Amino acid sequence: MTATEHAEPGRRSLHPVLVMLGVLILAAAITHVVGAGQYLRIDGRVVPGSYRPISKANGLSTLLAPPAVHGAAVRAVGLFSILTSVPQGMLKNARLIFLVLMVGGMFGVLRRTGAIDAAADHLVGRASGQVHLVMASIMIVLALGSTFLGFISEYLVLIPIAVLVGERLGYGPLFAVAVVGVAAKIGYTTSVTNPYALIVAQPIAGVPIFSGLWLRLTLFLCFITIGILYVILRLKPDRPPRIAATDDAALTLSPRHGLVLISLLLAGGLLIWGCTVHKWGATDISAFYIALALVFAVLGGLSARSAADAFVEGLNSMMLAALLIGMAGAVQVLLQRSHVLDTIIFAATQLIHGHSRELTANGIMIIEMLLGVAIPSTAGKAAVSMPILSPIAHLSGVSGQTSVLAFILGNGLTNMITPTSGMLLAYLAAARVGFGEWVRFIAPLFLLLLVLSGIVLAIAVHIRY
């Protein structure tokens, strides 16, 4: 089953690879229009006021030129460079790609044990008549993990599980991305104590780490309430639940199934401990999923051959996600290679300089949203943009705390909808949901949260947050 097969009746979504190819071509075209420039960087952070334009070759000659080697003259992107940027993007995002593949392999083994299907049947039987309460509870828990601990990639493993639950409840695959994705993205957008966003952005803005929590927490409570209501109202089952509430067989779990599910819960706790206490990265988490697959195979009573086949099938299910993540990285490779990204940042900062405090705060949010298309990494974007935008905000009378709020709002909103967000693409690919279908679903919520974010920033400026 392909991603396009789940589109709404009468509509046909573009294949996600074609969407990303279009984004790559657009990025390449931008390099022919925008001039090259460069900021001075110290320890990966941009030095304010250090931008300088540099010469760049344009024209038809660059279109057919071979890929530029390191140290060569700067030039616009050619056709060959578009092709080579894909493997380079995969290398750039290799750790995330391996993480996604290991999630797929682990879930393949987990699915082969039968425990997840049995648990999904059990949940549907128990949740009869309380589906919306279950959805709201799941979204609140996931949003809390995202906004306080910065969890996003850790939730990828939940997408296939949510797909199974949604199928038994009568929903399509969009159920999984909506429940998991909206909760995780809203949590990241408000970032109450999200370390990935705040540990980098707040020191640059000159405010204590995790300070200003009260407004972000208030915003989180408002946004997650809106998100839950939106998902409940927009998602409608398209068929009756597969399991009836009176089906006693659906409520029975075998001892082996129970062991596998208990180990899955324990693994979730161990993952939180490893990520928060020992700062596990993508490589560590990938290794953890490999070990978890072995545990599931043993507890589930699978033979070595059956477990290996299941692991490979799980890998295959994530190959599309891996390719899309590599293509998303290729966009950043193209813009960085031609040195137009710093020019875009410089031009954007000139537009907001000298305006009112309210416009400046909202301008910072819009700039962060635009940068999010080219720089999906939260910490990377903070290191690039905050040293430039924070002084401009200060000169305009916008506090460091408000400029950080503008940063996290812009960062989170963009990652709800941009095709260059590797994790969003992984969510969609894991659920077999087309990008166009997701955009049609999320666009009204995105626009509502964007308007509310602009109002909140104006209020933050007014109360001198």
Rosetta blueprint (number, residue, H / E / L):
1 M L
2 T L
3 A H
4 T H
5 E H
6 H H
7 A L
8 E L
9 P L
10 G L
11 R L
12 R L
13 S L
14 L L
15 H L
16 P H
17 V H
18 L H
19 V H
20 M H
21 L H
22 G H
23 V H
24 L H
25 I H
26 L H
27 A H
28 A H
29 A H
30 I H
31 T H
32 H H
33 V H
34 V L
35 G L
36 A E
37 G E
38 Q E
39 Y L
40 L L
41 R E
42 I E
43 D L
44 G L
45 R E
46 V E
47 V L
48 P L
49 G L
50 S L
51 Y L
52 R E
53 P E
54 I E
55 S L
56 K L
57 A E
58 N L
59 G L
60 L H
61 S H
62 T H
63 L H
64 L L
65 A L
66 P L
67 P L
68 A L
69 V L
70 H L
71 G L
72 A L
73 A L
74 V L
75 R E
76 A L
77 V L
78 G L
79 L H
80 F H
81 S H
82 I H
83 L H
84 T H
85 S H
86 V H
87 P H
88 Q H
89 G H
90 M H
91 L H
92 K H
93 N L
94 A H
95 R H
96 L H
97 I H
98 F H
99 L H
100 V H
101 L H
102 M H
103 V H
104 G H
105 G H
106 M H
107 F H
108 G H
109 V H
110 L H
111 R H
112 R H
113 T L
114 G L
115 A H
116 I H
117 D H
118 A H
119 A H
120 A H
121 D H
122 H H
123 L H
124 V H
125 G H
126 R H
127 A L
128 S L
129 G L
130 Q L
131 V H
132 H H
133 L H
134 V H
135 M H
136 A H
137 S H
138 I H
139 M H
140 I H
141 V H
142 L H
143 A H
144 L H
145 G H
146 S H
147 T H
148 F H
149 L H
150 G L
151 F L
152 I L
153 S H
154 E H
155 Y H
156 L L
157 V L
158 L H
159 I H
160 P H
161 I H
162 A H
163 V H
164 L H
165 V H
166 G H
167 E H
168 R H
169 L H
170 G L
171 Y L
172 G L
173 P L
174 L H
175 F H
176 A H
177 V H
178 A H
179 V H
180 V H
181 G H
182 V H
183 A H
184 A H
185 K H
186 I H
187 G H
188 Y H
189 T H
190 T H
191 S L
192 V L
193 T L
194 N L
195 P H
196 Y H
197 A H
198 L H
199 I H
200 V H
201 A H
202 Q H
203 P H
204 I H
205 A H
206 G L
207 V L
208 P L
209 I L
210 F L
211 S L
212 G L
213 L H
214 W H
215 L H
216 R H
217 L H
218 T H
219 L H
220 F H
221 L H
222 C H
223 F H
224 I H
225 T H
226 I H
227 G H
228 I H
229 L H
230 Y H
231 V H
232 I H
233 L H
234 R H
235 L L
236 K L
237 P L
238 D L
239 R L
240 P L
241 P L
242 R L
243 I L
244 A L
245 A L
246 T L
247 D L
248 D H
249 A H
250 A H
251 L H
252 T L
253 L L
254 S L
255 P H
256 R H
257 H H
258 G H
259 L H
260 V H
261 L H
262 I H
263 S H
264 L H
265 L H
266 L H
267 A H
268 G H
269 G H
270 L H
271 L H
272 I H
273 W H
274 G H
275 C H
276 T H
277 V H
278 H L
279 K L
280 W L
281 G L
282 A H
283 T H
284 D H
285 I H
286 S H
287 A H
288 F H
289 Y H
290 I H
291 A H
292 L H
293 A H
294 L H
295 V H
296 F H
297 A H
298 V H
299 L H
300 G L
301 G L
302 L L
303 S L
304 A H
305 R H
306 S H
307 A H
308 A H
309 D H
310 A H
311 F H
312 V H
313 E H
314 G H
315 L H
316 N H
317 S H
318 M L
319 M H
320 L H
321 A H
322 A H
323 L H
324 L H
325 I H
326 G H
327 M H
328 A H
329 G H
330 A H
331 V H
332 Q H
333 V H
334 L H
335 L H
336 Q H
337 R H
338 S L
339 H L
340 V L
341 L H
342 D H
343 T H
344 I H
345 I H
346 F H
347 A H
348 A H
349 T H
350 Q H
351 L H
352 I H
353 H L
354 G L
355 H L
356 S L
357 R H
358 E H
359 L H
360 T H
361 A H
362 N H
363 G H
364 I H
365 M H
366 I H
367 I H
368 E H
369 M H
370 L H
371 L H
372 G H
373 V H
374 A H
375 I L
376 P L
377 S L
378 T H
379 A H
380 G H
381 K H
382 A H
383 A H
384 V H
385 S H
386 M H
387 P H
388 I H
389 L H
390 S H
391 P H
392 I H
393 A H
394 H H
395 L H
396 S L
397 G L
398 V L
399 S L
400 G H
401 Q H
402 T H
403 S H
404 V H
405 L H
406 A H
407 F H
408 I H
409 L H
410 G H
411 N H
412 G H
413 L H
414 T H
415 N L
416 M L
417 I L
418 T L
419 P L
420 T L
421 S L
422 G H
423 M H
424 L H
425 L H
426 A H
427 Y H
428 L H
429 A H
430 A H
431 A H
432 R L
433 V L
434 G L
435 F H
436 G H
437 E H
438 W H
439 V H
440 R H
441 F H
442 I H
443 A H
444 P H
445 L H
446 F H
447 L H
448 L H
449 L H
450 L H
451 V H
452 L H
453 S H
454 G H
455 I H
456 V H
457 L H
458 A H
459 I H
460 A H
461 V H
462 H H
463 I L
464 R L
465 Y L
